[in-house]
Amino acid sequence: MADGVFSGPGEGEAFRSKRTRRVALAKAALPHLSVFEFTIEGPFEGPEPHTHDETDCFYVLEGELDFLVDGETIRGGPGTLVAAPPGVVHTFGKSDPGTARFLNIHAPGGFEHVLRRESD
C-alpha cells in the first residue's frame, strides 16, 4: 500500500520498557496520526500528570485502566474511550495485577519518537 497503512495482528514496530513492564506496538506512525497498541502486565504507576500539544486518546481493549483527565478520575474497562485534547492535564495507570491492552492514539503524530527514547 503506497499511501495507506496496514498493520496486522502482532505487527508494528515494538517498543519495550523493562522498568515499566510496558510493551507498545506502533500500528501507524504518520505525521498526522500515531496509533499504538499497548500491553501492560501488573500494576503500572504511569506518567506524572502532563499535557501535550496534540490530542492523546485511549481506547481500552482488555482489562482496566485508571485515568485522570482535567481533574476527574475514572476507571475504564473494555470499550472505554478517554481523550485529552491539547493542553488538558491527564495521566493513566493500572492498579490491579492483571493484563491491560489498549490503543493509544495521538493526533497529530510523532509520539513514536518519545517511545523510542524510552525503550530498553
Summary of the structure (lengths in Angstrom):
residues: 120
radius of gyration: 13.7
end to end distance: 30.6
largest distance: 42.4
contacts: 335
relative contact order: 0.28
helix: 6%
strand: 51%
